[in-house]
Amino acid sequence: MTLNPNSSNEQLNTEVLTAYMQGLGMAARRGAKALRLANSAVKTQALLAMADEIRKSERAILDANASDMKAAQEKGLSGAMLDRLKLDPSRIKAMADGIVQIADLPDPVGTVDETWTQPNGLEFSKVRVPIGVIGMIYESRPNVTADAGALCVKSGNACILRGGSESVNSSTTIHKALITGLRRAGLAEACIQMIATTDRMAVGHLLGGINNSVDLIIPRGGKNLIARVQSDARVPVLAHLEGLCHSYVHSSADINKASAILLNAKLRRTGVCGSTETLLIDREIAESALPELTRALIEQNCELRACADAQDILPNALLASEADFRTEHLAAILNIKIVEDIDGALAHIAHYGSGHTDCILSEDAMATKRFLRDVDSAIVMHNTSTQFADGGEFGFGAEIGIATGRLHARGPVGAQHLTTYKYCVEGHGQVRP
């Protein structure tokens, strides 16, 4: 069954909603089969058409986003949420450009990871194949609609998308552009489906797998969303935690370089998960370096929350609480902590970090090598901004999220990470004794 696309906020009775979600699941299975059998040329054609339709739909997307922004402001959403929700011509262009970049990447499906031959002459190969149907649940960011749809098409997976209620108009308009692109390439609309109701019970059906139609759930949002998905899902989950990112200034750091990096890492976009939340600095250089490191931040109205020792050096900073070092502020707020040395920095990150992205600012090769080796995060950096924690910057075209777990995929999840594998065995008449 279908729902009226102009009635996305309706609350549905249980019977109607169940039938609707089961219909999505069955259609997704058909879409997954079509994509699995589609060759690289067809998928590339679809992706380029999707990017073209995004560009053509700029005015409609901006109008839809204006409606979402107005409603979000009236609801009192935070500055970080509003920043994630907002679209402008440059962000729409970036969406389309990201899809083109995905189209230009090698097709991960059919890639042979390794081959070997056993003594009996059997020839083995490990070959990349699509996962199947991916359920994507996300909050606020309408650009995820384009990223997720494009990455799933590239990797041969059908997807069922569930965007947040705050971005329903933007996401729906973007989705219309994507399925127009699919049709132009001769692929079924079922390859990229969007749940056309904000009824929260729909999420329960998706997490339950819709009668074994869904192979993987990927949530992208805040702690409450991730916790619910991990608690309620009956299918595998590829999740990421919040971005409690650290920039550690080692005693050997070039302070001019570090100042520019820190400014970007904190303030380029405060609402992204790669934004630095805590500055760690060696005690040896803290007194001389902290005023320089924070000057530009203060000029751009960044609030500093410092440990007691750092507050002695920065008297205008607020005293940081224990909770501050556990908080993803997603705002122009920076925690500051003086540590004795690299051991102190490593201990702090291990205790407070979320395993997302952490960086050392250092000119000491040995200290850098140790930091990169010992910090157990999905992304570990040296002398650069933590805001490079982004699939596009990694050359993946886009990302479906940044995974902070240890299984299947870690860090920015691109098209190649949305595949699994099968073994192909070539025999020449062998039988097992």
N, C-alpha and C positions, 0 to 999 in steps of 0.2 A: 504494500500500500504506500501511498505518498501523502505528504502533509502539505498544506498550503504554505508556500515559502514566505508569504506575508503574515503568517500567524505563528512565527517562531517562538513567541513568548507564551503560547497557550499551554495550560496544564492539561495533560491527557489522562483519560481514565486508564486503568491498568491493562485492560484487554486491548484497547487501541494501541497503547504504547508498546505492548509486547509484540503485537502483530507487526507494527512498524519496524521495530528493531530487528525482528527476525527476517523481515524483508530486506533490510540493509545487509544483514549477515549473508544471506543467500546470494544477493547481488554482488557482494564483495568477493565471494568465492569465485563467481563467474569472472569478475574483473581480474582476479589474481591469475586465473588460468590463461586469460587472454594476454596478460602482460608477460607471463612466464614463457609463452610461445612467441611473443613479439620479438623481432630481430632488432639489432641496434639502430638501424636506419629509421625504423618506425618510431622507436622511442625518442630518438633525436628530433625527428620531425614534430612529434607531439610537444616536446619541451620547447622548441623554438616557437611553435605556434602559441603555446601558453604564455611565453614571455611577450610575444607580440600583442596578445589580447590584454595582458596587464597594462601595457603602454597605452593601448587604445582606450582602456577603461579608466584612465587616470582621473578624469573629471567625476565619474560616478563613484570611484573609490574615495576621493576626497570629500564628496558630499556625504557619503555614508559615514565616513570617519568623523566628520563634523557633528553629525547626530550623536555618535557614540561619545565623543569628547564632551558635548554639552550635557548629556545624561550623567557621565562620569563626574564632571565637575559639580553637578547638582547633588550627587551622592556623597561628595566630599572625599573622593579617592585621593590617595597620597600623590605627592609629586613624582615619585618613582613610577607608580602605576600609570599616571597620566603620560609620562615620557614614553613608556613602553607602548601605550595605546596610540599615541599620536602618529599620524602619517602626514607627510608633506611630499612635494614633487621629487625631492632628492631621495627620500626613502622608498618611494614607489619605483623610481628608476633603479635603485639598488636592488629591489626585489626582482625586477625584470632582468637586470644584469646578472644577478646570482643564478637565475634559471638558465641563462645562456652559458654561464661558466659550467654549470652542472652538465648541460648538453655536450659541452666540449671535452668533458673528462672521458677517459677510457671506460667502456662498459665493464662493470665488475662481474656481471653474470657470464659464466662460461670461462672465467679466468682459472687457469690451472695453478694451484699453489705449489704443488710438488709432484714429482713422479719418481717411481722406483721399480725395480724388477727383483723379484724373489729368485732364489736359486733354482726353483722348479720352472722358471720361465714365465710365471704370471706377471703381468705388467699392471701396476697400480697407478692411479692418478687421483688427486684430491681436487675437486672442481667446485667452484663457487656457484651457488644457486640462490634464488630468492627465498625469503622466509615464508611469505604467503600473504596474510592479511595483517596489517598493523593498525591498531587502535591508538589514536593520538589525542590526548587530553591536555589542553593548555589554557592558560589564563592571559588575558589582557593583550598579548602581542598578536595583532592580526597578520603581521608578516609571516608568522609561523605557518599560516594556511598555505602560503605559496612555497615556503621552504619544504614543508613536510610533503606536500603533494608532488613537488618536483623530484625530491630525493627518492620517494617511493616509486615513481615512474621509472627513474633511472635504474633503480635496483630491482625492478621487476615485481614490486609488491603493490597490491591494492591497499588502500587505506580508508579508514573511517575516522573522520575528524570531528572533534568536539571542542569548539572554542568556548571561551568564557562569555557569559552573558553581557559583560561590559563592551565586548567587541563584536557583537552579533551582526550589526549592519555592515561593518567593514569586512569581516571575515566572509559573510555571505556574498558580498559583491566580488571579492577576490575569487571566491570559489566559482562563481559564475564564469569569470574570465578563464579559469583553468579548464573547466569542462568544455567550454567553447573551443579551446585549443585542442583538447582530446578529440572532439568530434572532427575537427579539421584534419587530423591525422588518421582518422578511421578507427580510433579506439573508443571503447564504451565509456559512458559517463560513470559507470559503476567502479571504474579504476580509482576514482577519487570521489568519495562520498562525504557529505557533511550532515551531521545530525541536525534536523530542521526543527528542533524544539530545545528550549532551555530547561525543560523539566529535569530535575536532578535525578529522577528515577532512570532516565536514559543512561546515565553514567553507570548505574548499577548493572544494567543489562550488558553494557560494553565490558565492564570489569569481569562479568561472569562468563565472557567469551561468546555470547549469543549462540548457544548450541554448538559449540566447538568451531565457530566460524572465524574466530580471532586467534592469531598465533602469538602475538606480542603486543603488550601495552607500553606506550611511552608517555609518561606524564611530564609536563613542563610548566612549572609554576612554583608557588610558595610551599612552605612547610606543611600546611594543613592539607593541601592537595596531594602532595607526595605521600604523606602519612596515610591518607584515606586509600589511595591507590594500592600502596604496599600492604595495607591491612585487608582490603576487600577483594583484591584481584584473584581470580582463579586461573589465570594464564600467566606466563612469565612476564616480568616487568623489567624494563631498562630505564632506570631512574637516575636523577642527579639531585644532590643535596644543594643547599644554598652555597653561595660563593663567599666564604669567609677567607678572602685572599690577603696575603701578606707581601709587603715589600721590605726586605731586610737590607739595611745599609751597613755593610761591613766596614771595618776600620780602614781598609785600603781603598774605599770607594772614591771615585772622582766626583766631588760634591757638585760641581756645575752640571755634569752629566746626570747625576742622581736627582738633582732638583727638577730638571726638565722632565725626566722620566716619571718622577713621583707626581708632578702636577697633572700629567696626562693620565697616569694610572688611576688617580682619584677623581678628577673632574671632567675628563673628556665626556663621559656619560655616566652619571652616578647611578642610574637605574639598571645597569647591566650587571650580570653575575660575575664578570671579570674585573669589576672595579675594586681597587685596593681598599680594604677596610682598616687595616692596621699597618702602621709604620714601626718596624723594629730597628734599633740602632745600637751599635756598640758603645759602651760607656766611654771608651778611650777617646772618641771623637764627638760625643754628644754635645758637650758644652759649646764647642766651636761650630759644629755643623748644623745643629737643629735650627738656629735662627735663619740660616741661609736656606735650608731645605723647606722651611714653612713660609718664607716671605711671600712668594707668589700665591700660595694657597690662601693665606690670610687676606691678601689683596683681592682675591676672588671670592671672599666671604665664606670660606670653608671653616666650619667649626672644628676646633681641635679639642680632643679629650685625652689628656695625658696622665701617665702615672705620676706619682708624687715627685720622683726625681726629675722627670721631664718638665713637670710644672714649675719647678724651681728655676729652670732655664727659660721657660715660656710662661711668664706670669699671667698672660691673658688667656691661657688655655684653661678649660674646665678640668676638674679632677675626674679621671676615668673611673668607672665602677667595674667590678668584676663582670657584670652583665654586658658592658660595652664590648669587651673583648670576645663575647660570644654572639654578638649581634651583627647581622648583615644589614647595615644601615640603609643602603641604597639611597643615600642622600649625601649632601655636601658636609659630611662628618667624617673625621679621620681620627682613629685611635693612635696613640703614640706610646711606645713602651721602650725603655732603656734596658738592654740586656748586657750581661757582662762580656760576652763574646759569642762566637758562633755556636758553642754548646747551648748557651741560653736561648739563642734564636731557634735552634732546632727543637729544643724542649718546648718552647712556647707554641710553635707551629703544630707540633705533635699533640699538644694538649687542647688547643683552641681551634685549630684549623678544621675545615670540612673536606679536605682532600680534593679541592678544586684546582686552584692556581696559586703558586707561590714563587717569588722571585728574589734573587740575591743581586745586589748592586755592589760590585767588587772588581778590583783590578788585581786580585791575588788568585793565581791559577789554582793553587792547592785548596784554598777555602772554597772557591767556586766548584771545583770537582767534588769536594765533600758534600756541599749543599745539594748539588744535582743528584748525587748518589743517595743521600740519606733522607731527603724529604720525600715522604710517601704520598704524593699528590698526583692527580691525573696529569697535570701540566706543571712542569718546573722550569723556570726561566732564569736567564742571566742577562743583566744590563739591558732590560727592555721593559716596556709597559705591560702590566698584567691584562690590559684591555685587548691585547692580541689573542686572548683566549676566545677565539671565534673561528668557526669552521671555514668561513670565507678567507680569513687571513692565513689559514693552514693550507689553502689551495684546494679545499673540498667543494668550492662553489657556495655552499651553505652548510648548515648543520641542522639536525633535527633535535639537538640538545647536547649538553656536555655531561657525559656520564662520569660519575665519581665512584662507581663501584669497581669491582675487579674482574667481573665475569663478562664474557662475550666482547664488550667494547668498553673503552675508557677514553675520556677526553672528548673532543668534538666528534660527534657521530655523523659521518657523511654517508654517501651512497654505498661505498665499499663495505661499511660496517653494518649495513642492513641486509646482508647476505649471510647464509650459512653455507654448508658444503655437503657434498656427497662423494662417495668413493666409486670410481669406475674401474672395473677389473677386466682386463683383456686376456683371454686364455687362448690356447692353441691345441685344445683337446685334452688338457690335463684333468685327471681325476684324483681325488684324495685317497691315499692308501689307508 
